[in-house]
Amino acid sequence: MSEAQLIKKIREFLKKQPECFFWKEHGGQYGTTGIPDVIVCYKGRFVAFEAKVGKNTTTRLQDYTIEEIRKAGGIAEVVRSVEEVERILRKVEDTYGS
């Protein structure tokens, strides 16, 4: 599976979630370098997902951005499956209520 395919599956999953707004961050000259692939507002909480597959790893800039999101009180995670996304969102519910 490619990262694009994983992101598509994540987006399909997120579309089915209540109280969930999200968008796919697009790279290239008009995007912001280092921003995670999918930005989510889930039940009032900021969540960002950086999708990786296989042995792919994050760049230094992606690591920095993830850390900055966390410092600001958001949730930012590298995910390799839809199941990881689901687990993180359930943790958001358990931690902050629904």
Biopython code that builds the backbone (N, CA, C, O; Angstrom):
import numpy as np
from Bio.PDB.StructureBuilder import StructureBuilder

atoms = [
    (1, "MET", "N", (0.843, -1.176, 0.000)),
    (1, "MET", "CA", (0.000, 0.000, 0.000)),
    (1, "MET", "C", (0.888, 1.238, 0.000)),
    (1, "MET", "O", (1.901, 1.281, 0.697)),
    (2, "SER", "N", (0.511, 2.234, -0.774)),
    (2, "SER", "CA", (1.258, 3.491, -0.804)),
    (2, "SER", "C", (0.723, 4.434, 0.279)),
    (2, "SER", "O", (-0.352, 4.204, 0.834)),
    (3, "GLU", "N", (1.475, 5.490, 0.573)),
    (3, "GLU", "CA", (0.997, 6.478, 1.538)),
    (3, "GLU", "C", (-0.282, 7.142, 1.032)),
    (3, "GLU", "O", (-1.178, 7.436, 1.824)),
    (4, "ALA", "N", (-0.376, 7.378, -0.262)),
    (4, "ALA", "CA", (-1.594, 7.980, -0.824)),
    (4, "ALA", "C", (-2.801, 7.063, -0.584)),
    (4, "ALA", "O", (-3.891, 7.544, -0.271)),
    (5, "GLN", "N", (-2.613, 5.762, -0.729)),
    (5, "GLN", "CA", (-3.708, 4.815, -0.485)),
    (5, "GLN", "C", (-4.091, 4.790, 0.994)),
    (5, "GLN", "O", (-5.273, 4.724, 1.332)),
    (6, "LEU", "N", (-3.093, 4.842, 1.871)),
    (6, "LEU", "CA", (-3.370, 4.882, 3.304)),
    (6, "LEU", "C", (-4.142, 6.147, 3.658)),
    (6, "LEU", "O", (-5.115, 6.091, 4.409)),
    (7, "ILE", "N", (-3.720, 7.267, 3.129)),
    (7, "ILE", "CA", (-4.413, 8.531, 3.407)),
    (7, "ILE", "C", (-5.856, 8.458, 2.923)),
    (7, "ILE", "O", (-6.761, 8.934, 3.607)),
    (8, "LYS", "N", (-6.077, 7.875, 1.765)),
    (8, "LYS", "CA", (-7.439, 7.719, 1.250)),
    (8, "LYS", "C", (-8.286, 6.890, 2.212)),
    (8, "LYS", "O", (-9.435, 7.238, 2.482)),
    (9, "LYS", "N", (-7.729, 5.800, 2.730)),
    (9, "LYS", "CA", (-8.460, 4.949, 3.669)),
    (9, "LYS", "C", (-8.735, 5.696, 4.981)),
    (9, "LYS", "O", (-9.808, 5.550, 5.567)),
    (10, "ILE", "N", (-7.781, 6.482, 5.432)),
    (10, "ILE", "CA", (-7.972, 7.286, 6.645)),
    (10, "ILE", "C", (-9.110, 8.283, 6.420)),
    (10, "ILE", "O", (-9.982, 8.439, 7.275)),
    (11, "ARG", "N", (-9.097, 8.946, 5.287)),
    (11, "ARG", "CA", (-10.155, 9.920, 4.985)),
    (11, "ARG", "C", (-11.520, 9.243, 4.916)),
    (11, "ARG", "O", (-12.503, 9.795, 5.412)),
    (12, "GLU", "N", (-11.598, 8.071, 4.318)),
    (12, "GLU", "CA", (-12.867, 7.335, 4.255)),
    (12, "GLU", "C", (-13.368, 7.000, 5.661)),
    (12, "GLU", "O", (-14.563, 7.106, 5.940)),
    (13, "PHE", "N", (-12.454, 6.599, 6.539)),
    (13, "PHE", "CA", (-12.820, 6.306, 7.924)),
    (13, "PHE", "C", (-13.311, 7.572, 8.628)),
    (13, "PHE", "O", (-14.337, 7.549, 9.307)),
    (14, "LEU", "N", (-12.577, 8.677, 8.465)),
    (14, "LEU", "CA", (-12.940, 9.912, 9.158)),
    (14, "LEU", "C", (-14.292, 10.453, 8.706)),
    (14, "LEU", "O", (-15.014, 11.051, 9.504)),
    (15, "LYS", "N", (-14.644, 10.252, 7.442)),
    (15, "LYS", "CA", (-15.939, 10.713, 6.933)),
    (15, "LYS", "C", (-17.102, 10.098, 7.705)),
    (15, "LYS", "O", (-18.179, 10.689, 7.775)),
    (16, "LYS", "N", (-16.896, 8.937, 8.275)),
    (16, "LYS", "CA", (-17.960, 8.219, 8.983)),
    (16, "LYS", "C", (-18.046, 8.578, 10.464)),
    (16, "LYS", "O", (-18.937, 8.103, 11.169)),
    (17, "GLN", "N", (-17.119, 9.417, 10.939)),
    (17, "GLN", "CA", (-17.077, 9.726, 12.362)),
    (17, "GLN", "C", (-17.930, 10.956, 12.682)),
    (17, "GLN", "O", (-17.862, 11.963, 11.976)),
    (18, "PRO", "N", (-18.732, 10.871, 13.747)),
    (18, "PRO", "CA", (-19.514, 12.044, 14.148)),
    (18, "PRO", "C", (-18.608, 13.117, 14.744)),
    (18, "PRO", "O", (-17.556, 12.818, 15.310)),
    (19, "GLU", "N", (-19.030, 14.357, 14.609)),
    (19, "GLU", "CA", (-18.291, 15.489, 15.191)),
    (19, "GLU", "C", (-16.833, 15.500, 14.738)),
    (19, "GLU", "O", (-15.915, 15.694, 15.535)),
    (20, "CYS", "N", (-16.649, 15.289, 13.454)),
    (20, "CYS", "CA", (-15.298, 15.202, 12.897)),
    (20, "CYS", "C", (-15.205, 16.053, 11.636)),
    (20, "CYS", "O", (-15.953, 15.849, 10.680)),
    (21, "PHE", "N", (-14.289, 17.000, 11.644)),
    (21, "PHE", "CA", (-13.974, 17.812, 10.473)),
    (21, "PHE", "C", (-12.508, 17.581, 10.159)),
    (21, "PHE", "O", (-11.675, 17.567, 11.065)),
    (22, "PHE", "N", (-12.182, 17.400, 8.884)),
    (22, "PHE", "CA", (-10.784, 17.143, 8.536)),
    (22, "PHE", "C", (-10.501, 17.621, 7.119)),
    (22, "PHE", "O", (-11.410, 17.866, 6.325)),
    (23, "TRP", "N", (-9.221, 17.743, 6.832)),
    (23, "TRP", "CA", (-8.797, 17.995, 5.462)),
    (23, "TRP", "C", (-7.429, 17.369, 5.237)),
    (23, "TRP", "O", (-6.654, 17.148, 6.167)),
    (24, "LYS", "N", (-7.169, 17.097, 3.989)),
    (24, "LYS", "CA", (-5.870, 16.572, 3.567)),
    (24, "LYS", "C", (-4.988, 17.756, 3.262)),
    (24, "LYS", "O", (-5.328, 18.588, 2.421)),
    (25, "GLU", "N", (-3.876, 17.839, 3.926)),
    (25, "GLU", "CA", (-2.912, 18.902, 3.646)),
    (25, "GLU", "C", (-2.155, 18.525, 2.381)),
    (25, "GLU", "O", (-1.617, 17.423, 2.276)),
    (26, "HIS", "N", (-2.118, 19.432, 1.436)),
    (26, "HIS", "CA", (-1.435, 19.162, 0.169)),
    (26, "HIS", "C", (-0.042, 19.774, 0.188)),
    (26, "HIS", "O", (0.149, 20.921, 0.592)),
    (27, "GLY", "N", (0.909, 18.995, -0.251)),
    (27, "GLY", "CA", (2.280, 19.478, -0.332)),
    (27, "GLY", "C", (2.480, 20.312, -1.578)),
    (27, "GLY", "O", (1.518, 20.767, -2.196)),
    (28, "GLY", "N", (3.697, 20.505, -1.933)),
    (28, "GLY", "CA", (3.995, 21.282, -3.129)),
    (28, "GLY", "C", (4.182, 22.753, -2.821)),
    (28, "GLY", "O", (4.261, 23.154, -1.660)),
    (29, "GLN", "N", (4.251, 23.535, -3.854)),
    (29, "GLN", "CA", (4.589, 24.950, -3.687)),
    (29, "GLN", "C", (3.520, 25.748, -2.955)),
    (29, "GLN", "O", (3.819, 26.818, -2.424)),
    (30, "TYR", "N", (2.281, 25.260, -2.910)),
    (30, "TYR", "CA", (1.216, 26.001, -2.239)),
    (30, "TYR", "C", (0.904, 25.458, -0.855)),
    (30, "TYR", "O", (0.085, 26.040, -0.143)),
    (31, "GLY", "N", (1.519, 24.381, -0.460)),
    (31, "GLY", "CA", (1.311, 23.807, 0.866)),
    (31, "GLY", "C", (2.405, 24.270, 1.821)),
    (31, "GLY", "O", (3.348, 24.952, 1.418)),
    (32, "THR", "N", (2.271, 23.899, 3.075)),
    (32, "THR", "CA", (3.274, 24.227, 4.076)),
    (32, "THR", "C", (4.106, 22.982, 4.346)),
    (32, "THR", "O", (3.569, 21.953, 4.757)),
    (33, "THR", "N", (5.379, 23.065, 4.124)),
    (33, "THR", "CA", (6.279, 21.939, 4.306)),
    (33, "THR", "C", (6.279, 21.484, 5.760)),
    (33, "THR", "O", (6.335, 22.307, 6.673)),
    (34, "GLY", "N", (6.216, 20.183, 5.971)),
    (34, "GLY", "CA", (6.299, 19.622, 7.310)),
    (34, "GLY", "C", (4.968, 19.410, 8.003)),
    (34, "GLY", "O", (4.916, 18.736, 9.032)),
    (35, "ILE", "N", (3.883, 19.971, 7.464)),
    (35, "ILE", "CA", (2.568, 19.814, 8.080)),
    (35, "ILE", "C", (2.108, 18.367, 7.885)),
    (35, "ILE", "O", (2.259, 17.821, 6.792)),
    (36, "PRO", "N", (1.548, 17.733, 8.928)),
    (36, "PRO", "CA", (1.067, 16.356, 8.774)),
    (36, "PRO", "C", (0.042, 16.221, 7.651)),
    (36, "PRO", "O", (-0.578, 17.201, 7.239)),
    (37, "ASP", "N", (-0.123, 15.001, 7.167)),
    (37, "ASP", "CA", (-0.956, 14.728, 5.994)),
    (37, "ASP", "C", (-2.428, 15.028, 6.188)),
    (37, "ASP", "O", (-3.072, 15.567, 5.287)),
    (38, "VAL", "N", (-2.972, 14.691, 7.345)),
    (38, "VAL", "CA", (-4.399, 14.877, 7.593)),
    (38, "VAL", "C", (-4.569, 15.664, 8.887)),
    (38, "VAL", "O", (-4.072, 15.268, 9.941)),
    (39, "ILE", "N", (-5.282, 16.791, 8.789)),
    (39, "ILE", "CA", (-5.558, 17.654, 9.930)),
    (39, "ILE", "C", (-7.013, 17.441, 10.321)),
    (39, "ILE", "O", (-7.905, 17.474, 9.473)),
    (40, "VAL", "N", (-7.247, 17.222, 11.625)),
    (40, "VAL", "CA", (-8.571, 16.832, 12.099)),
    (40, "VAL", "C", (-8.985, 17.679, 13.296)),
    (40, "VAL", "O", (-8.173, 17.986, 14.169)),
    (41, "CYS", "N", (-10.255, 18.049, 13.320)),
    (41, "CYS", "CA", (-10.876, 18.543, 14.541)),
    (41, "CYS", "C", (-11.887, 17.475, 14.922)),
    (41, "CYS", "O", (-12.905, 17.304, 14.251)),
    (42, "TYR", "N", (-11.604, 16.762, 15.993)),
    (42, "TYR", "CA", (-12.453, 15.651, 16.419)),
    (42, "TYR", "C", (-13.022, 15.957, 17.792)),
    (42, "TYR", "O", (-12.305, 15.990, 18.792)),
    (43, "LYS", "N", (-14.326, 16.180, 17.817)),
    (43, "LYS", "CA", (-15.033, 16.472, 19.063)),
    (43, "LYS", "C", (-14.347, 17.598, 19.818)),
    (43, "LYS", "O", (-14.199, 17.548, 21.039)),
    (44, "GLY", "N", (-13.930, 18.617, 19.073)),
    (44, "GLY", "CA", (-13.339, 19.803, 19.670)),
    (44, "GLY", "C", (-11.850, 19.734, 19.934)),
    (44, "GLY", "O", (-11.287, 20.673, 20.495)),
    (45, "ARG", "N", (-11.204, 18.663, 19.553)),
    (45, "ARG", "CA", (-9.768, 18.494, 19.788)),
    (45, "ARG", "C", (-9.003, 18.519, 18.468)),
    (45, "ARG", "O", (-9.458, 17.975, 17.462)),
    (46, "PHE", "N", (-7.836, 19.159, 18.489)),
    (46, "PHE", "CA", (-6.969, 19.223, 17.316)),
    (46, "PHE", "C", (-6.131, 17.953, 17.250)),
    (46, "PHE", "O", (-5.413, 17.618, 18.192)),
    (47, "VAL", "N", (-6.233, 17.249, 16.118)),
    (47, "VAL", "CA", (-5.485, 16.011, 15.918)),
    (47, "VAL", "C", (-4.859, 16.054, 14.525)),
    (47, "VAL", "O", (-5.510, 16.454, 13.559)),
    (48, "ALA", "N", (-3.609, 15.646, 14.427)),
    (48, "ALA", "CA", (-2.920, 15.624, 13.133)),
    (48, "ALA", "C", (-2.288, 14.252, 12.930)),
    (48, "ALA", "O", (-1.685, 13.687, 13.842)),
    (49, "PHE", "N", (-2.439, 13.729, 11.716)),
    (49, "PHE", "CA", (-1.891, 12.417, 11.390)),
    (49, "PHE", "C", (-0.888, 12.525, 10.248)),
    (49, "PHE", "O", (-1.191, 13.076, 9.189)),
    (50, "GLU", "N", (0.296, 11.997, 10.474)),
    (50, "GLU", "CA", (1.305, 11.858, 9.426)),
    (50, "GLU", "C", (1.313, 10.390, 9.026)),
    (50, "GLU", "O", (1.666, 9.529, 9.832)),
    (51, "ALA", "N", (0.929, 10.099, 7.792)),
    (51, "ALA", "CA", (0.828, 8.721, 7.321)),
    (51, "ALA", "C", (2.167, 8.241, 6.767)),
    (51, "ALA", "O", (2.817, 8.929, 5.980)),
    (52, "LYS", "N", (2.555, 7.057, 7.192)),
    (52, "LYS", "CA", (3.773, 6.420, 6.693)),
    (52, "LYS", "C", (3.483, 4.940, 6.458)),
    (52, "LYS", "O", (2.692, 4.331, 7.179)),
    (53, "VAL", "N", (4.121, 4.376, 5.459)),
    (53, "VAL", "CA", (3.975, 2.949, 5.174)),
    (53, "VAL", "C", (5.359, 2.320, 5.050)),
    (53, "VAL", "O", (6.358, 2.994, 4.799)),
    (54, "GLY", "N", (5.378, 1.000, 5.234)),
    (54, "GLY", "CA", (6.637, 0.273, 5.086)),
    (54, "GLY", "C", (7.710, 0.811, 6.010)),
    (54, "GLY", "O", (7.469, 1.052, 7.193)),
    (55, "LYS", "N", (8.888, 0.994, 5.458)),
    (55, "LYS", "CA", (10.019, 1.492, 6.246)),
    (55, "LYS", "C", (10.165, 3.006, 6.164)),
    (55, "LYS", "O", (11.141, 3.561, 6.668)),
    (56, "ASN", "N", (9.194, 3.685, 5.529)),
    (56, "ASN", "CA", (9.258, 5.144, 5.418)),
    (56, "ASN", "C", (9.261, 5.776, 6.801)),
    (56, "ASN", "O", (8.553, 5.327, 7.703)),
    (57, "THR", "N", (10.055, 6.812, 6.959)),
    (57, "THR", "CA", (10.146, 7.516, 8.233)),
    (57, "THR", "C", (9.892, 9.001, 8.016)),
    (57, "THR", "O", (9.906, 9.495, 6.889)),
    (58, "THR", "N", (9.662, 9.689, 9.104)),
    (58, "THR", "CA", (9.429, 11.131, 9.037)),
    (58, "THR", "C", (10.736, 11.876, 8.798)),
    (58, "THR", "O", (11.822, 11.386, 9.105)),
    (59, "THR", "N", (10.595, 13.070, 8.242)),
    (59, "THR", "CA", (11.746, 13.952, 8.064)),
    (59, "THR", "C", (11.973, 14.736, 9.353)),
    (59, "THR", "O", (11.120, 14.740, 10.241)),
    (60, "ARG", "N", (13.092, 15.380, 9.450)),
    (60, "ARG", "CA", (13.363, 16.229, 10.618)),
    (60, "ARG", "C", (12.314, 17.321, 10.745)),
    (60, "ARG", "O", (11.874, 17.638, 11.850)),
    (61, "LEU", "N", (11.913, 17.896, 9.618)),
    (61, "LEU", "CA", (10.910, 18.954, 9.644)),
    (61, "LEU", "C", (9.549, 18.411, 10.110)),
    (61, "LEU", "O", (8.840, 19.080, 10.862)),
    (62, "GLN", "N", (9.194, 17.220, 9.672)),
    (62, "GLN", "CA", (7.945, 16.608, 10.137)),
    (62, "GLN", "C", (8.012, 16.330, 11.638)),
    (62, "GLN", "O", (7.043, 16.575, 12.356)),
    (63, "ASP", "N", (9.143, 15.822, 12.114)),
    (63, "ASP", "CA", (9.310, 15.573, 13.547)),
    (63, "ASP", "C", (9.177, 16.877, 14.332)),
    (63, "ASP", "O", (8.513, 16.921, 15.368)),
    (64, "TYR", "N", (9.806, 17.928, 13.837)),
    (64, "TYR", "CA", (9.725, 19.236, 14.493)),
    (64, "TYR", "C", (8.276, 19.726, 14.553)),
    (64, "TYR", "O", (7.821, 20.197, 15.595)),
    (65, "THR", "N", (7.558, 19.616, 13.442)),
    (65, "THR", "CA", (6.185, 20.085, 13.388)),
    (65, "THR", "C", (5.292, 19.281, 14.327)),
    (65, "THR", "O", (4.450, 19.852, 15.020)),
    (66, "ILE", "N", (5.467, 17.977, 14.354)),
    (66, "ILE", "CA", (4.703, 17.128, 15.273)),
    (66, "ILE", "C", (4.953, 17.558, 16.713)),
    (66, "ILE", "O", (4.015, 17.662, 17.504)),
    (67, "GLU", "N", (6.188, 17.802, 17.048)),
    (67, "GLU", "CA", (6.530, 18.233, 18.406)),
    (67, "GLU", "C", (5.922, 19.600, 18.725)),
    (67, "GLU", "O", (5.442, 19.811, 19.839)),
    (68, "GLU", "N", (5.934, 20.516, 17.785)),
    (68, "GLU", "CA", (5.338, 21.842, 18.001)),
    (68, "GLU", "C", (3.826, 21.737, 18.220)),
    (68, "GLU", "O", (3.274, 22.447, 19.060)),
    (69, "ILE", "N", (3.163, 20.870, 17.481)),
    (69, "ILE", "CA", (1.722, 20.653, 17.678)),
    (69, "ILE", "C", (1.483, 20.131, 19.085)),
    (69, "ILE", "O", (0.567, 20.589, 19.768)),
    (70, "ARG", "N", (2.280, 19.197, 19.519)),
    (70, "ARG", "CA", (2.134, 18.642, 20.870)),
    (70, "ARG", "C", (2.376, 19.704, 21.939)),
    (70, "ARG", "O", (1.643, 19.766, 22.925)),
    (71, "LYS", "N", (3.400, 20.539, 21.751)),
    (71, "LYS", "CA", (3.686, 21.609, 22.709)),
    (71, "LYS", "C", (2.520, 22.585, 22.820)),
    (71, "LYS", "O", (2.283, 23.166, 23.879)),
    (72, "ALA", "N", (1.797, 22.759, 21.722)),
    (72, "ALA", "CA", (0.655, 23.681, 21.706)),
    (72, "ALA", "C", (-0.611, 23.031, 22.266)),
    (72, "ALA", "O", (-1.660, 23.673, 22.318)),
    (73, "GLY", "N", (-0.525, 21.776, 22.682)),
    (73, "GLY", "CA", (-1.664, 21.096, 23.278)),
    (73, "GLY", "C", (-2.458, 20.239, 22.320)),
    (73, "GLY", "O", (-3.480, 19.669, 22.703)),
    (74, "GLY", "N", (-2.009, 20.136, 21.079)),
    (74, "GLY", "CA", (-2.679, 19.282, 20.104)),
    (74, "GLY", "C", (-2.149, 17.862, 20.162)),
    (74, "GLY", "O", (-1.195, 17.558, 20.878)),
    (75, "ILE", "N", (-2.785, 17.017, 19.401)),
    (75, "ILE", "CA", (-2.378, 15.620, 19.299)),
    (75, "ILE", "C", (-1.824, 15.420, 17.894)),
    (75, "ILE", "O", (-2.494, 15.737, 16.911)),
    (76, "ALA", "N", (-0.624, 14.905, 17.798)),
    (76, "ALA", "CA", (-0.006, 14.656, 16.495)),
    (76, "ALA", "C", (0.690, 13.306, 16.554)),
    (76, "ALA", "O", (1.499, 13.044, 17.444)),
    (77, "GLU", "N", (0.360, 12.458, 15.591)),
    (77, "GLU", "CA", (0.897, 11.096, 15.594)),
    (77, "GLU", "C", (1.255, 10.643, 14.190)),
    (77, "GLU", "O", (0.627, 11.041, 13.208)),
    (78, "VAL", "N", (2.275, 9.805, 14.117)),
    (78, "VAL", "CA", (2.600, 9.096, 12.883)),
    (78, "VAL", "C", (1.774, 7.814, 12.907)),
    (78, "VAL", "O", (1.803, 7.069, 13.886)),
    (79, "VAL", "N", (1.035, 7.559, 11.822)),
    (79, "VAL", "CA", (0.180, 6.367, 11.762)),
    (79, "VAL", "C", (0.526, 5.537, 10.542)),
    (79, "VAL", "O", (0.947, 6.058, 9.509)),
    (80, "ARG", "N", (0.339, 4.234, 10.684)),
    (80, "ARG", "CA", (0.635, 3.296, 9.607)),
    (80, "ARG", "C", (-0.578, 2.448, 9.228)),
    (80, "ARG", "O", (-0.481, 1.545, 8.397)),
    (81, "SER", "N", (-1.739, 2.757, 9.858)),
    (81, "SER", "CA", (-2.952, 2.009, 9.545)),
    (81, "SER", "C", (-4.173, 2.808, 10.000)),
    (81, "SER", "O", (-4.074, 3.716, 10.826)),
    (82, "VAL", "N", (-5.309, 2.449, 9.445)),
    (82, "VAL", "CA", (-6.573, 3.046, 9.877)),
    (82, "VAL", "C", (-6.865, 2.635, 11.316)),
    (82, "VAL", "O", (-7.451, 3.405, 12.077)),
    (83, "GLU", "N", (-6.460, 1.434, 11.685)),
    (83, "GLU", "CA", (-6.676, 0.966, 13.050)),
    (83, "GLU", "C", (-5.962, 1.855, 14.066)),
    (83, "GLU", "O", (-6.480, 2.090, 15.157)),
    (84, "GLU", "N", (-4.781, 2.348, 13.715)),
    (84, "GLU", "CA", (-4.079, 3.275, 14.606)),
    (84, "GLU", "C", (-4.859, 4.572, 14.745)),
    (84, "GLU", "O", (-4.973, 5.114, 15.845)),
    (85, "VAL", "N", (-5.392, 5.071, 13.647)),
    (85, "VAL", "CA", (-6.203, 6.295, 13.684)),
    (85, "VAL", "C", (-7.402, 6.077, 14.606)),
    (85, "VAL", "O", (-7.702, 6.911, 15.460)),
    (86, "GLU", "N", (-8.074, 4.958, 14.424)),
    (86, "GLU", "CA", (-9.240, 4.651, 15.249)),
    (86, "GLU", "C", (-8.854, 4.588, 16.725)),
    (86, "GLU", "O", (-9.567, 5.128, 17.570)),
    (87, "ARG", "N", (-7.758, 3.950, 17.039)),
    (87, "ARG", "CA", (-7.300, 3.827, 18.424)),
    (87, "ARG", "C", (-7.001, 5.206, 19.026)),
    (87, "ARG", "O", (-7.335, 5.462, 20.183)),
    (88, "ILE", "N", (-6.387, 6.074, 18.261)),
    (88, "ILE", "CA", (-6.065, 7.420, 18.748)),
    (88, "ILE", "C", (-7.345, 8.210, 19.006)),
    (88, "ILE", "O", (-7.452, 8.900, 20.020)),
    (89, "LEU", "N", (-8.308, 8.117, 18.105)),
    (89, "LEU", "CA", (-9.565, 8.846, 18.303)),
    (89, "LEU", "C", (-10.322, 8.310, 19.512)),
    (89, "LEU", "O", (-10.945, 9.088, 20.236)),
    (90, "ARG", "N", (-10.283, 7.015, 19.745)),
    (90, "ARG", "CA", (-10.939, 6.453, 20.934)),
    (90, "ARG", "C", (-10.250, 6.958, 22.200)),
    (90, "ARG", "O", (-10.904, 7.213, 23.211)),
    (91, "LYS", "N", (-8.935, 7.099, 22.138)),
    (91, "LYS", "CA", (-8.196, 7.638, 23.283)),
    (91, "LYS", "C", (-8.589, 9.092, 23.540)),
    (91, "LYS", "O", (-8.704, 9.511, 24.692)),
    (92, "VAL", "N", (-8.795, 9.855, 22.476)),
    (92, "VAL", "CA", (-9.266, 11.225, 22.615)),
    (92, "VAL", "C", (-10.607, 11.234, 23.369)),
    (92, "VAL", "O", (-10.800, 12.020, 24.297)),
    (93, "GLU", "N", (-11.514, 10.361, 22.962)),
    (93, "GLU", "CA", (-12.811, 10.261, 23.628)),
    (93, "GLU", "C", (-12.652, 9.871, 25.093)),
    (93, "GLU", "O", (-13.285, 10.464, 25.966)),
    (94, "ASP", "N", (-11.815, 8.883, 25.365)),
    (94, "ASP", "CA", (-11.619, 8.418, 26.739)),
    (94, "ASP", "C", (-10.987, 9.491, 27.613)),
    (94, "ASP", "O", (-11.324, 9.617, 28.790)),
    (95, "THR", "N", (-10.073, 10.263, 27.038)),
    (95, "THR", "CA", (-9.345, 11.270, 27.793)),
    (95, "THR", "C", (-10.150, 12.543, 28.002)),
    (95, "THR", "O", (-10.144, 13.116, 29.092)),
    (96, "TYR", "N", (-10.841, 12.984, 26.958)),
    (96, "TYR", "CA", (-11.509, 14.280, 27.004)),
    (96, "TYR", "C", (-13.031, 14.183, 27.046)),
    (96, "TYR", "O", (-13.711, 15.206, 27.121)),
    (97, "GLY", "N", (-13.564, 12.986, 26.999)),
    (97, "GLY", "CA", (-15.015, 12.825, 26.980)),
    (97, "GLY", "C", (-15.562, 12.986, 25.582)),
    (97, "GLY", "O", (-14.859, 13.451, 24.684)),
    (98, "SER", "N", (-16.809, 12.605, 25.393)),
    (98, "SER", "CA", (-17.401, 12.697, 24.051)),
    (98, "SER", "C", (-18.452, 13.765, 23.962)),
    (98, "SER", "O", (-19.042, 13.965, 22.900)),
]
sb = StructureBuilder()
sb.init_structure("model")
sb.init_model(0)
sb.init_chain("A")
sb.init_seg("    ")
for serial, (resi, resn, name, xyz) in enumerate(atoms, 1):
    if name == "N":
        sb.init_residue(resn, " ", resi, " ")
    sb.init_atom(name, np.array(xyz, "f"), 0.0, 1.0, " ", f" {name:<3s}", serial, name[0])
structure = sb.get_structure()
